[in-house]
């Protein structure tokens, strides 16, 4: 009995030692993997990485540009089939311009697209500081793939998604990975093969990556890699649509002179105030809140958007005196932006309610004029009754 108990004890200890060694080997492999890529100290000096090269999809090889920066920031400009595609992340908002979905402007990504972009945004493999990001790794032994002996590592990200990585036993560089991927915003599985490792500065990067997923494959080829190029921060931010960008001249902090037409038909100064106009982060909306006095205190919230179907601008104006919102639509006419509510009605019955028109003119870098006109004959004649003279406030 004593011999049996002793044997069981020794076997248990050996199992614990074996399990401990097996767990330790994962850390050792990852350490050597990072060293093979140039080492932690070398990568810690890198703030961003710009890549230019070629991307092949649908059997078409086209130029591509990619920028990666610390904090998960990412930008890519490539061609997918016949369409130019852009995608990026400023560290918070993931976005893409992908004409394959019949949307000509930037939109936010879904979860599958975010998953792919997060992988693309990594400087090399996800093992770099993986513990700080909440990832776990399990070593699953050696495996030979196409005659190449590899270490097999199972990585689990903080969101629970698993990836299998195969690192060569001769140099500790990645040979293949299997992970979740996305194809046209839908989830698929993918295999990636890494090759043509080259030195850039003090670090090592694979210059060739081929991915196989669903019924297709893509090839990623680097021609040039540049370190610490100091890109413009705006390149990572979700871009405004082209029509909304035309309203850039209104963005800023303004001194505003408010003039009104008095009962004698003469212009008189009613107030002088300030206004802040800015784009809502991540949205194609330009918002202004302005407070002034015209007989009574007035506070208005104005929001500009663009309707891609009708190809016109929309303005909503909330006036706190009347506690309602009035809608306008229109477009640029020569050098002026003109919107009115002549074609906007919320009743089937004809109404004799007065109409309004907003006219923005005399546009320059540091000033513009907003006039508000009214009509009581269905829009046949208009009379300007208020004007707001905007001049950019100098801090």
GUNU-776059 format. One record per residue: x negated, y negated, z of N, C-alpha, C in turn. Coordinates in steps of 0.02 Angstrom, whole numbers, padded with zeros to 5 digits, always signed. Atoms other than C-alpha are relative to their C-alpha. Layout:
BEGIN
XYZXYZXYZ...
END
This chain:
BEGIN
-00042+00060+00000+00000+00000+00000-00043-00062+00000+00044+00058-00004-00142-00120+00046-00033-00012-00067+00033+00007+00066-00228-00083-00120+00048-00030-00051-00050+00026+00047-00068-00117-00215+00013-00074+00011-00011+00070-00016-00037-00281-00124-00059-00042-00021+00061+00037+00019-00217-00333-00154-00002-00009-00076+00000+00004+00073-00200-00294-00340+00049-00052-00025-00052+00048+00019-00039-00394-00353-00025-00071+00013+00025+00067-00018-00122-00541-00263-00053-00023-00050+00053+00018+00047-00275-00538-00377+00030-00017-00068-00032+00012+00065-00164-00527-00532+00036-00067-00001-00036+00064-00005-00059-00675-00472-00049-00058-00004+00051+00052+00002-00216-00778-00441-00028-00009-00070+00026+00002+00069-00283-00734-00613+00049-00034-00047-00052+00031+00042-00118-00785-00691+00001-00075+00011-00001+00072-00015-00122-00952-00601-00061-00035-00030+00061+00028+00029-00303-00982-00654+00007-00005-00075-00009+00000+00073-00259-00934-00832+00047-00055-00022-00049+00052+00018-00107-01049-00835-00031-00069+00009+00032+00064-00012-00210-01190-00760-00049-00016-00056+00049+00011+00054-00348-01167-00888+00035-00015-00065-00037+00010+00062-00219-01157-01027+00027-00072-00003-00025+00069-00002-00142-01323-00970-00057-00049-00009+00057+00044+00006-00312-01403-00954-00026-00004-00072+00026-00001+00068-00359-01351-01130+00038-00049-00045-00038+00049+00039-00220-01461-01201-00031-00069+00008+00031+00065-00012-00297-01615-01120-00070-00004-00032+00067-00001+00029-00470-01563-01177+00003-00006-00076-00008+00003+00073-00412-01538-01356+00018-00071-00022-00021+00067+00017-00326-01707-01359-00057-00049+00008+00057+00044-00011-00479-01792-01287-00049+00004-00058+00046-00008+00056-00588-01718-01423+00031-00024-00066-00037+00025+00059-00455-01761-01553-00008-00076-00005+00008+00073+00000-00462-01945-01502-00072-00020-00014+00071+00013+00014-00652-01940-01501-00015+00009-00074+00011-00012+00072-00647-01869-01678+00026-00057-00042-00027+00058+00036-00545-02021-01730-00039-00064+00015+00041+00059-00015-00677-02139-01660-00005-00016+00073+00003+00011-00071-00641-02137-01475+00047-00055+00024-00048+00047-00030-00526-02233-01359-00025-00072+00000+00027+00067-00003-00643-02382-01340+00004-00035-00067-00003+00029+00067-00650-02410-01527+00072-00019-00019-00070+00015+00017-00460-02401-01546+00028-00056+00044-00023+00053-00045-00433-02516-01396-00018-00069-00027+00021+00064+00028-00522-02653-01494+00044-00020-00059-00040+00013+00060-00397-02641-01637+00069-00026+00019-00064+00031-00012-00248-02758-01630+00050+00014-00057-00044-00013+00057-00181-02723-01804-00040+00033-00056+00029-00038+00055-00214-02623-01961+00040-00013-00063-00032+00011+00065-00175-02671-02142-00023+00052-00049+00016-00054+00048-00165-02534-02272+00030-00018-00068-00024+00007+00068-00151-02552-02460-00018+00064-00037+00012-00061+00036-00137-02406-02578+00057+00017-00046-00052-00023+00045-00010-02302-02671+00048+00047+00037-00051-00044-00029+00153-02216-02624+00036+00033-00058-00033-00038+00054+00224-02078-02733+00064+00030+00026-00066-00029-00016+00409-02034-02725+00038+00007-00065-00037-00014+00062+00525-01962-02857-00048+00004-00059+00052-00010+00051+00365-01921-02954-00025-00065-00030+00024+00064+00023+00328-02106-02974-00050-00029+00050+00054+00026-00043+00165-02179-02905-00002-00076-00007-00002+00073+00001+00174-02363-02857-00041-00029+00058+00039+00032-00055+00072-02487-02752+00043-00008+00062-00034+00011-00064+00116-02505-02569-00046-00038+00047+00035+00035-00052+00066-02614-02423+00031+00017+00067-00024-00018-00067+00080-02571-02239-00041-00037+00052+00035+00033-00055+00038-02669-02082+00026+00028+00065-00017-00026-00066+00034-02594-01908-00033-00044+00053+00028+00041-00054+00008-02692-01747+00020+00029+00067-00016-00025-00067+00006-02655-01561+00070-00023+00019-00068+00016-00020+00174-02656-01476+00053+00030-00046-00048-00032+00046+00255-02548-01611+00020-00043-00058-00017+00043+00056+00256-02688-01738-00021+00032-00066+00011-00037+00062+00266-02629-01917+00032-00037-00059-00028+00026+00062+00292-02687-02096-00024+00043-00058+00018-00038+00060+00295-02590-02260+00036-00029-00060-00027+00023+00064+00322-02644-02439-00018+00053-00051+00014-00056+00044+00340-02498-02559+00056+00007-00051-00051-00014+00051+00439-02429-02706+00025+00071+00009-00032-00066-00007+00561-02285-02688+00043+00011-00062-00034-00008+00064+00612-02225-02859-00004-00064-00040-00003+00061+00039+00668-02378-02954+00009-00063+00043-00017+00056-00044+00696-02488-02802-00059-00020+00045+00047+00027-00049+00581-02600-02701+00032+00004+00069-00025-00009-00068+00601-02561-02517-00048-00034+00049+00040+00029-00054+00542-02660-02367+00030+00023+00066-00023-00020-00066+00551-02607-02186-00048-00024+00052+00045+00026-00051+00484-02667-02022+00031+00002+00069-00021+00004-00070+00496-02692-01836-00042-00053+00035+00037+00051-00038+00448-02839-01725-00014+00022+00071+00008-00027-00067+00434-02726-01575+00066+00013+00035-00067-00009-00029+00621-02733-01539+00051+00019-00053-00050-00010+00052+00726-02744-01697-00032+00038-00059+00021-00039+00058+00703-02610-01831+00045-00018-00059-00040+00024+00056+00758-02668-02003-00027+00027-00066+00021-00021+00066+00752-02624-02187+00039-00038-00053-00033+00024+00060+00793-02696-02357-00005+00058-00050+00000-00061+00040+00843-02542-02457+00058-00002-00049-00054+00006+00050+00941-02570-02619+00035+00066-00016-00034-00064+00011+00981-02384-02625+00069+00001+00033-00064+00001-00036+01124-02425-02505+00044-00058-00024-00039+00054+00030+01190-02567-02616+00007-00060+00047+00002+00060-00042+01143-02697-02486-00063-00039-00019+00057+00038+00025+01031-02835-02556-00040-00036+00054+00032+00037-00054+00984-02906-02386-00021+00048+00055+00025-00041-00054+00901-02843-02228+00057+00022+00046-00047-00026-00049+01001-02733-02110-00039+00037+00054+00032-00038-00053+00963-02646-01947+00002+00075-00016+00006-00072+00013+00908-02464-01953+00045+00040+00046-00033-00047-00045+01005-02317-01886-00052+00041+00038+00046-00037-00043+00929-02194-01763-00050+00042-00039+00046-00040+00039+00856-02081-01896-00055-00042-00033+00049+00044+00031+00771-02225-01985-00049-00027+00052+00043+00024-00054+00704-02291-01819-00051+00054+00018+00044-00056-00017+00631-02119-01781-00058+00004-00050+00052-00003+00052+00536-02119-01948-00047-00059+00006+00041+00060-00004+00476-02298-01928-00046+00002+00060+00043-00006-00059+00411-02264-01753-00061+00044-00015+00056-00043+00018+00305-02123-01823-00048-00035-00048+00042+00036+00048+00244-02230-01968-00040-00055+00033+00032+00057-00033+00199-02371-01849-00060+00019+00042+00057-00021-00041+00074-02267-01752-00065-00006-00039+00065+00009+00033-00109-02303-01790-00026+00065-00029+00014-00066+00030-00143-02118-01811+00050+00049+00030-00049-00048-00026-00064-01974-01713+00031-00026+00064-00033+00022-00061+00055-01991-01565-00038+00018+00064+00037-00019-00060-00078-01921-01447-00039-00059+00030+00034+00060-00026-00156-02094-01427+00040-00029+00058-00033+00024-00060-00110-02144-01248+00070+00029+00008-00066-00031+00001+00033-02020-01258+00033+00002+00069-00029-00004-00067+00055-02006-01069+00030-00066+00021-00026+00066-00017+00079-02194-01050+00068-00012-00033-00063+00009+00036+00223-02182-01174+00053+00051+00020-00049-00048-00026+00308-02043-01079+00005+00064-00040+00000-00061+00039+00262-01902-01199-00031+00057+00041+00031-00059-00030+00219-01725-01143-00027+00045-00056+00031-00044+00049+00108-01598-01232-00011+00069+00030+00011-00069-00021+00100-01410-01221-00044+00035-00052+00044-00037+00044-00042-01307-01294+00028+00070-00010-00031-00064+00014+00027-01152-01382-00047+00049-00034+00049-00046+00027-00135-01068-01435-00024-00018-00070+00029+00013+00066-00225-01053-01600+00045+00032-00054-00038-00026+00056-00144-01026-01769-00038-00016-00065+00034+00009+00064-00219-01002-01941+00051-00018-00054-00045+00024+00053-00136-01100-02081-00040-00008-00064+00033+00003+00065-00190-01073-02261-00076+00008+00008+00070-00015-00010-00355-01004-02199-00036-00048+00047+00029+00049-00046-00384-01151-02079+00021+00017+00071-00016-00013-00070-00396-01110-01894+00017-00065+00035-00024+00062-00032-00300-01238-01790+00021+00013+00072-00032+00001-00066-00248-01280-01613+00072-00022-00010-00071+00016+00006-00058-01282-01601+00023-00037+00062-00024+00040-00056+00013-01420-01491+00072-00020-00010-00070+00021+00001+00196-01451-01452+00007-00066+00038-00007+00066-00031+00228-01636-01418+00075-00016+00007-00069+00022-00012+00391-01697-01341-00001-00074+00016-00003+00072-00011+00428-01882-01355+00048-00016+00058-00041+00020-00058+00516-01981-01219+00075+00007-00014-00071-00008+00018+00681-01964-01316+00020+00073-00008-00016-00071+00003+00671-01774-01312-00015+00034-00066+00015-00030+00065+00622-01747-01494-00068+00034+00001+00061-00040-00001+00490-01614-01523-00036-00005-00067+00043-00002+00059+00345-01614-01646-00054+00053+00012+00054-00049-00005+00220-01477-01681-00059-00024-00041+00061+00025+00033+00042-01529-01723-00052+00055-00001+00053-00049+00010-00098-01421-01790-00065-00038-00011+00064+00034+00004-00274-01487-01757-00054+00051-00017+00053-00047+00021-00423-01407-01841-00047+00016+00059+00045-00020-00055-00534-01309-01722-00072-00021-00014+00069+00017+00016-00692-01360-01816-00017-00074+00011+00015+00072-00008-00673-01551-01804+00053-00037+00041-00053+00029-00043-00515-01582-01697+00042-00053-00035-00043+00045+00037-00434-01687-01834+00065+00035-00019-00064-00029+00017-00252-01660-01880-00002+00032-00070-00005-00033+00065-00218-01537-02020+00072-00001-00025-00071-00002+00019-00028-01524-02019+00043-00019+00060-00049+00012-00053+00123-01581-01920+00069+00019-00026-00070-00014+00015+00305-01529-01915+00042-00041+00048-00040+00043-00044+00434-01652-01850+00066-00016-00032-00062+00028+00027+00604-01729-01870-00017-00058-00045+00013+00053+00049+00613-01849-02016+00067-00026-00024-00061+00028+00028+00740-01949-02114-00004-00005-00075-00005+00007+00072+00795-01947-02295+00065-00037-00016-00059+00043+00013+00912-02088-02349+00043-00005+00063-00031+00014-00065+00952-02121-02165+00033+00061+00031-00028-00062-00029+01002-01939-02133-00057+00043+00027+00053-00040-00031+00906-01817-02022-00021+00060-00043+00028-00059+00033+00793-01687-02104-00062+00021+00037+00064-00023-00026+00643-01583-02054-00054-00013-00051+00055+00013+00047+00473-01620-02129-00064+00032+00023+00069-00021-00013+00298-01553-02142-00046-00052-00031+00049+00048+00025+00151-01671-02163-00069+00032+00001+00068-00025+00005-00023-01625-02221-00047-00060-00006+00046+00056-00004-00172-01740-02185-00068+00019-00030+00063-00016+00033-00332-01752-02286-00038-00065-00015+00043+00056+00022-00473-01865-02349-00012-00049+00057+00015+00042-00057-00528-01933-02180-00060-00044-00015+00054+00047+00014-00635-02089-02197-00009-00047+00059+00016+00046-00055-00721-02208-02078+00016-00071-00020-00016+00071+00009-00653-02385-02063-00023-00036+00063+00029+00029-00060-00758-02490-01946-00028+00056+00043+00024-00053-00045-00785-02374-01797+00050+00056+00009-00053-00051-00008-00629-02267-01820+00008+00041-00064-00011-00047+00055-00577-02122-01931+00075+00003-00015-00070+00002+00021-00414-02126-02031+00010+00048-00059-00014-00041+00059-00335-01999-02151+00024-00045-00057-00018+00041+00058-00327-02081-02323+00050+00035-00045-00049-00037+00041-00208-01949-02391+00049+00036+00046-00052-00035-00038-00042-01890-02317+00054+00021-00049-00055-00025+00041+00083-01780-02407+00054+00028+00045-00057-00022-00040+00255-01751-02335+00047+00040-00044-00048-00042+00034+00375-01614-02385+00063+00004+00043-00063-00001-00038+00557-01630-02332+00058+00009-00048-00060-00013+00040+00726-01575-02396-00022+00033-00066+00020-00028+00065+00702-01544-02583-00053-00043-00034+00047+00047+00030+00573-01681-02610-00066-00003+00040+00062+00014-00037+00399-01735-02562-00022-00071-00016+00028+00066+00011+00305-01898-02547-00075+00003+00014+00073+00001-00009+00120-01939-02557-00020-00072+00017+00023+00064-00027+00036-02080-02461-00076-00002-00009+00071+00004+00014-00136-02132-02524-00027-00070+00018+00030+00064-00020-00244-02268-02446-00058-00017-00047+00055+00026+00040-00356-02372-02558-00047-00042+00043+00039+00045-00042-00411-02498-02427+00034-00007+00067-00024+00010-00068-00392-02514-02239-00039-00056+00033+00032+00057-00031-00428-02676-02146+00022-00005+00073-00013+00004-00072-00440-02701-01958+00003-00072+00023-00005+00065-00034-00386-02852-01854+00002-00058-00050-00007+00052+00052-00326-02961-01998+00041-00059+00022-00042+00055-00026-00213-03073-01891+00057-00017-00048-00056+00014+00045-00052-03058-01993+00047-00052+00029-00052+00047-00024+00085-03189-01984+00052+00038+00040-00050-00036-00040+00204-03138-01843+00066+00010-00035-00066-00004+00033+00353-03172-01955+00006+00059-00047-00004-00055+00047+00306-03027-02069+00036+00060+00031-00032-00056-00034+00373-02906-01937+00074-00014+00016-00068+00019-00020+00535-03001-01907+00050+00014-00056-00052-00013+00049+00698-02958-01992+00013-00063-00040-00006+00061+00040+00711-03080-02138+00073-00020-00011-00065+00026+00017+00859-03190-02174+00015+00015-00074-00018-00008+00070+00956-03164-02335-00020-00063-00038+00023+00057+00041+00902-03277-02479+00048-00059+00004-00045+00058-00005+01062-03384-02474-00004-00035+00068+00004+00031-00066+01047-03411-02286-00066-00036+00008+00064+00035-00003+00864-03458-02307+00004-00070-00030-00008+00067+00028+00924-03606-02410+00023-00051+00052-00022+00044-00054+00992-03676-02247-00056-00015+00050+00057+00011-00045+00819-03681-02168-00009-00073+00019+00011+00071-00013+00819-03870-02182+00038-00025+00060-00040+00021-00058+00949-03879-02043-00029+00023+00066+00026-00029-00062+00848-03780-01916-00044-00051+00036+00042+00044-00039+00772-03882-01776+00039-00038+00053-00030+00043-00050+00807-04009-01641+00006-00070-00030-00014+00062+00037+00886-04171-01702+00026-00055+00045-00035+00059-00025+00928-04347-01649+00057-00014-00049-00059+00008+00043+01103-04382-01715+00036-00065+00016-00039+00062-00006+01187-04550-01744+00070+00016-00027-00069-00015+00019+01377-04532-01748+00036-00065-00016-00038+00059+00022+01473-04663-01848+00070+00022-00019-00070-00015+00018+01662-04669-01869+00030-00060-00036-00037+00053+00034+01780-04767-01978+00055-00025+00046-00049+00025-00047+01880-04882-01865+00065-00019-00035-00066+00017+00027+02059-04944-01889-00003-00057-00050+00008+00056+00047+01997-05096-01982-00034+00022-00065+00032-00025+00060+01913-04984-02111-00074-00013-00003+00072+00013-00002+01736-05028-02056-00034+00055+00040+00038-00050-00036+01600-04911-01997-00025-00029+00066+00022+00020-00066+01560-04919-01812-00035+00059+00033+00037-00052-00035+01437-04825-01705+00041+00025+00059-00038-00029-00054+01527-04705-01589-00044+00029+00055+00042-00033-00050+01383-04615-01504-00068+00015-00032+00065-00028+00019+01202-04559-01512-00013+00060+00043+00007-00062-00038+01165-04381-01462-00057+00042-00029+00049-00047+00026+01052-04232-01492+00035+00065-00018-00029-00063+00022+01085-04066-01575-00056+00050-00013+00047-00054+00014+00995-03900-01584+00034+00048-00049-00026-00045+00051+01021-03794-01739-00050+00056-00010+00046-00057+00007+00949-03619-01752+00034+00062-00024-00025-00064+00023+00969-03447-01826+00006+00048+00059-00008-00051-00051+01036-03310-01714-00047+00057-00016+00051-00051+00012+00897-03181-01694+00031+00064-00028-00022-00063+00030+00922-03033-01809+00065-00004-00038-00064+00008+00035+01077-03105-01892-00003-00057-00050-00003+00052+00051+01115-03207-02047+00052-00052+00020-00046+00051-00026+01202-03341-01944-00041-00060+00024+00030+00062-00023+01150-03522-01920+00050-00035+00046-00047+00027-00050+01227-03598-01763-00023-00069+00025+00012+00067-00028+01241-03777-01701+00052-00013+00054-00045+00026-00052+01315-03843-01540-00016-00073+00010+00011+00072-00005+01339-04031-01534+00055-00030+00043-00048+00035-00043+01422-04142-01404-00008-00075-00011+00001+00072+00012+01470-04323-01435+00067-00029+00022-00063+00032-00019+01605-04450-01396+00028-00038-00060-00038+00038+00049+01734-04510-01520+00068-00013+00031-00056+00016-00043+01862-04595-01412+00000+00046+00062+00003-00049-00054+01858-04434-01308-00062+00042-00009+00058-00046+00007+01714-04315-01270+00019+00059-00045-00011-00055+00047+01699-04184-01407-00061+00046+00003+00054-00049+00007+01598-04025-01411+00020+00048-00055-00014-00044+00056+01587-03923-01570-00054+00054-00006+00046-00054+00017+01509-03757-01613+00011+00017-00073-00003-00012+00072+01471-03735-01798-00042+00061-00017+00037-00059+00021+01419-03568-01875+00005+00008-00076+00004-00008+00072+01360-03549-02055-00018+00072-00016+00016-00067+00026+01363-03380-02144+00007-00001-00076-00006-00004+00073+01364-03320-02324+00038+00063-00019-00040-00056+00023+01492-03209-02410-00029+00027-00065+00034-00027+00059+01401-03095-02532+00049+00022-00054-00049-00020+00050+01561-03039-02619+00023-00059-00042-00024+00059+00036+01626-03212-02662-00056-00049-00016+00058+00043+00013+01452-03288-02664+00012-00073+00019-00007+00069-00025+01495-03438-02559-00016-00001+00075+00015+00010-00070+01453-03510-02390+00065-00006+00040-00057+00005-00046+01572-03498-02242-00023-00041+00060+00013+00039-00061+01578-03623-02100+00060+00007+00046-00052-00001-00052+01676-03596-01940-00017-00055+00050+00010+00056-00047+01699-03747-01826+00049+00007+00057-00042+00000-00060+01762-03730-01649-00003-00068+00033-00007+00067-00030+01824-03896-01578+00034+00008+00067-00028-00014-00066+01850-03894-01390+00058-00046+00018-00059+00043-00014+01976-04038-01394+00063+00037-00018-00060-00036+00023+02099-03934-01494-00003+00074+00017+00009-00070-00019+02030-03767-01433+00019+00048-00056-00011-00047+00055+02039-03688-01604-00059-00001-00048+00053-00006+00049+01928-03636-01747+00028-00013-00070-00020+00015+00069+01940-03705-01923-00053+00030-00046+00045-00034+00046+01865-03610-02070-00006-00039-00065+00014+00034+00062+01784-03684-02225-00040+00046-00046+00041-00037+00047+01706-03613-02383-00020-00046-00057+00024+00042+00054+01605-03686-02525-00070+00019-00020+00066-00016+00026+01433-03697-02603-00040-00064-00011+00041+00057+00019+01291-03809-02656+00026-00029-00065-00017+00037+00061+01341-03940-02783-00056-00049-00012+00060+00039+00012+01183-04012-02856-00043+00001+00063+00042+00003-00059+01085-04071-02703+00040-00004+00065-00043+00004-00059+01232-04066-02582+00034+00067+00013-00037-00060-00021+01316-03927-02484+00070-00023+00020-00068+00023-00010+01505-03947-02488+00045+00059+00016-00048-00052-00019+01633-03839-02397+00065-00033+00021-00065+00027-00019+01819-03866-02372+00048+00056+00017-00049-00050-00018+01976-03777-02314+00062-00003-00045-00057+00007+00045+02086-03811-02466+00030+00068-00020-00024-00065+00022+02099-03625-02509+00007+00049+00058-00006-00043-00059+02108-03558-02331+00066-00014+00035-00065+00008-00031+02281-03529-02261+00016+00063+00040-00021-00056-00042+02352-03421-02123+00075+00007+00002-00073-00002+00003+02534-03442-02173+00022+00010-00072-00027-00009+00067+02636-03384-02322+00040-00060-00023-00039+00059+00016+02737-03543-02313-00046-00059-00015+00040+00059+00015+02669-03702-02391-00002-00047+00060+00006+00046-00057+02606-03829-02264-00027-00067-00023+00023+00067+00015+02575-04014-02266-00056-00022+00047+00054+00016-00047+02434-04003-02139-00057-00034-00037+00057+00034+00032+02288-04120-02177-00057+00049-00012+00057-00042+00017+02137-04040-02259-00065-00035+00020+00065+00028-00020+01954-04064-02213-00055+00025-00045+00058-00017+00041+01789-04062-02303-00064-00021+00037+00066+00016-00028+01609-04055-02238-00048-00007-00059+00047+00014+00053+01477-04131-02351-00068-00014+00030+00068+00011-00023+01291-04115-02317-00041-00024-00060+00037+00030+00056+01182-04227-02426-00062-00036+00026+00061+00036-00016+01023-04331-02430-00048+00044+00041+00039-00050-00036+00927-04176-02378-00074-00011-00011+00073+00003+00003+00743-04193-02338-00028+00043+00057+00031-00041-00052+00619-04108-02223+00018-00024+00070-00010+00028-00067+00657-04225-02078+00066-00036+00009-00064+00033-00009+00833-04287-02107+00052+00028-00048-00056-00014+00046+01003-04254-02183+00062-00036+00026-00062+00035-00016+01177-04330-02183+00058+00049-00003-00061-00040+00000+01337-04241-02134+00060-00048+00002-00060+00040+00002+01502-04321-02183+00061+00045+00004-00063-00037-00006+01676-04262-02135+00054-00041-00033-00052+00035+00038+01815-04308-02255+00067+00035+00010-00067-00027-00007+02003-04282-02246+00042-00014-00061-00047+00010+00056+02142-04264-02374+00071+00015+00024-00070-00010-00018+02330-04282-02352+00043+00013-00061-00038-00014+00060+02379-04244-02531-00023+00064-00034+00018-00065+00027+02321-04065-02551-00068+00004-00031+00068-00001+00025+02142-04108-02593-00010-00041-00063+00008+00043+00059+02176-04229-02736-00045-00059+00014+00041+00057-00020+02095-04372-02642-00028+00012+00070+00034-00010-00063+01971-04373-02500-00026-00066+00027+00025+00060-00033+01920-04504-02373-00046+00020+00057+00048-00014-00053+01764-04495-02266+00017-00042+00061-00017+00036-00062+01804-04539-02085-00053+00007+00054+00054-00010-00049+01651-04476-01990-00065+00015-00038+00064-00017+00029+01467-04469-02031-00051+00010+00057+00050-00018-00050+01323-04392-01934-00068-00003-00035+00066+00010+00029+01147-04450-01974-00051+00037+00043+00047-00043-00036+01020-04318-01924-00072-00021-00017+00071+00011+00008+00836-04360-01898-00038+00046+00048+00035-00050-00040+00713-04230-01837-00032-00030+00062+00027+00025-00063+00665-04253-01655-00073+00020+00005+00072-00012-00008+00478-04268-01627-00015+00011+00073+00015-00016-00070+00420-04182-01469-00059-00040+00026
END
